[in-house]
Structures are given as structure tokens and as C-alpha cells.
Amino acid sequence: MPDGMSKKPSRIQMRNRSLILDAALDVFSAHGYRGATLDQIAEAAGLSKPNILYYFTGKEEIHVTLLNQLMETWLDPLVEMDAAGDPLTELLDYVQRKLDMSRDLPRESRLFAGEILQGAPRMLPHLRADLKPLLDEKCAVIQTWMNDGKLAQVDPRHLVFSIWATTQHYADFDTQVRVLLDDDPHDSAAQFLDQMYRSLLTP
């Protein structure tokens, strides 16, 4: 191959990388980074450990790859908040998008939570370079809505933190929630959170 050019991965290579990452997501979300092993990932993927090491240098590279893929997905619901939209609708829609993520992406939520609980050793640069500027921008939008009398006055940052806490709880504590509730937790959660944030934010 000429210098500077790399061979395009074959269909089998792309399939195996996808198998490895999906299996690793299961393992990391269940056992955390420290508790996960390459042997567990290989077993979950149905591949040998040497095969895993053909595609990735080790457990850390797999973990970092998953986190890098997750970051864009994690930011999307906040990115979609539109400064030109109706303030209450925009915030309630944001709550719903985050709750939908907890329902649809529980493994990713637990992966993210586990990384943060460890002090974000692999994700800290993303938090500083990507999440912090986005949060600053959206909190400034929320504060403008409040200053214009379109929303009740609360601290925008703590508002966003509370949205994260009340929506991601349903993924991170799924087992406990399902033991304590008789119905689908996301259906009743959506109704409750809409009522709670609507009451909090209506001026």
C-alpha cells in the first residue's frame, strides 16, 4: 500500500469489531472497568482472546473506543435544545429525550456512570472540551428564558443536573426500580417527570 494509505477493513473485520464492542459494552456495564476482563469480553463476543487482541491492544483501548462513541450520543439531547423554541416545551422535550435514552441505552448509561464514579480517568478531556462548553451555552439560553419571564427562576446548572439524575436513575438503578414498581417504569416516569418539571418551571 502507498504511504499514508490504509487498507479498508473487510466486512468480517468490521463485523468482529462490532461484536467485540457490543460484548464489551455488556461486560463493562455489568462489571465496571476494573471488574471487566478480556476473557469475559472474548467469551461474550464468541471469539478467542488472541482474536480480541488482533483488533484492540487491550481492555483500555476497547473501553476508550466505547466512551468516544458514547460521547456524541450523550450530548445529542442537549444539542437539540433550540433557543428559538418555546422554553417550557424545549425543556420538557429534553427531559423526555433523556428518559428515552435511559430506556433504550441502559448499558451506555451504566458505562458512563461507571467512568464518572472512577473520576473520569479516560473521559475527562471530553467533559472539559465537549460537555462543559455545551452546558455553558445551553445554561445561558435557559437563563435568558428565565430573565424574559418565560420560565420560573431556578439555577440552570442545577436544573440540568436534576434532569440527568431523575432520568438516568431509571437505567443505572433499573433492577431496584423494577422490583419496586408494578408497571413499566418509563411510562409512569414520563408522566411524573413532566408534571414535576412543568410545575417547577411554569412562571
Secondary structure in CASP SS format (residue, H / E / C, confidence):
PFRMAT SS
TARGET T0000
AUTHOR 0000-0000-0000
METHOD secondary structure of the structure
MODEL  1
M C 1.00
P C 1.00
D C 1.00
G C 1.00
M C 1.00
S C 1.00
K C 1.00
K C 1.00
P C 1.00
S C 1.00
R H 1.00
I H 1.00
Q H 1.00
M H 1.00
R H 1.00
N H 1.00
R H 1.00
S H 1.00
L H 1.00
I H 1.00
L H 1.00
D H 1.00
A H 1.00
A H 1.00
L H 1.00
D H 1.00
V H 1.00
F H 1.00
S H 1.00
A H 1.00
H H 1.00
G H 1.00
Y H 1.00
R H 1.00
G H 1.00
A C 1.00
T C 1.00
L H 1.00
D H 1.00
Q H 1.00
I H 1.00
A H 1.00
E H 1.00
A H 1.00
A H 1.00
G C 1.00
L C 1.00
S C 1.00
K H 1.00
P H 1.00
N H 1.00
I H 1.00
L H 1.00
Y H 1.00
Y H 1.00
F C 1.00
T C 1.00
G C 1.00
K H 1.00
E H 1.00
E H 1.00
I H 1.00
H H 1.00
V H 1.00
T H 1.00
L H 1.00
L H 1.00
N H 1.00
Q H 1.00
L H 1.00
M H 1.00
E H 1.00
T H 1.00
W H 1.00
L H 1.00
D H 1.00
P H 1.00
L H 1.00
V H 1.00
E C 1.00
M C 1.00
D C 1.00
A C 1.00
A C 1.00
G C 1.00
D C 1.00
P H 1.00
L H 1.00
T H 1.00
E H 1.00
L H 1.00
L H 1.00
D H 1.00
Y H 1.00
V H 1.00
Q H 1.00
R H 1.00
K H 1.00
L H 1.00
D H 1.00
M H 1.00
S H 1.00
R H 1.00
D H 1.00
L C 1.00
P H 1.00
R H 1.00
E H 1.00
S H 1.00
R H 1.00
L H 1.00
F H 1.00
A H 1.00
G H 1.00
E H 1.00
I H 1.00
L H 1.00
Q C 1.00
G C 1.00
A C 1.00
P C 1.00
R C 1.00
M C 1.00
L H 1.00
P H 1.00
H H 1.00
L H 1.00
R H 1.00
A H 1.00
D H 1.00
L H 1.00
K H 1.00
P H 1.00
L H 1.00
L H 1.00
D H 1.00
E H 1.00
K H 1.00
C H 1.00
A H 1.00
V H 1.00
I H 1.00
Q H 1.00
T H 1.00
W H 1.00
M H 1.00
N H 1.00
D C 1.00
G C 1.00
K C 1.00
L C 1.00
A C 1.00
Q C 1.00
V C 1.00
D C 1.00
P H 1.00
R H 1.00
H H 1.00
L H 1.00
V H 1.00
F H 1.00
S H 1.00
I H 1.00
W H 1.00
A H 1.00
T H 1.00
T H 1.00
Q H 1.00
H H 1.00
Y H 1.00
A H 1.00
D H 1.00
F C 1.00
D H 1.00
T H 1.00
Q H 1.00
V H 1.00
R H 1.00
V H 1.00
L H 1.00
L C 1.00
D C 1.00
D C 1.00
D C 1.00
P H 1.00
H H 1.00
D H 1.00
S H 1.00
A H 1.00
A H 1.00
Q H 1.00
F H 1.00
L H 1.00
D H 1.00
Q H 1.00
M H 1.00
Y H 1.00
R H 1.00
S H 1.00
L H 1.00
L H 1.00
T C 1.00
P C 1.00
END
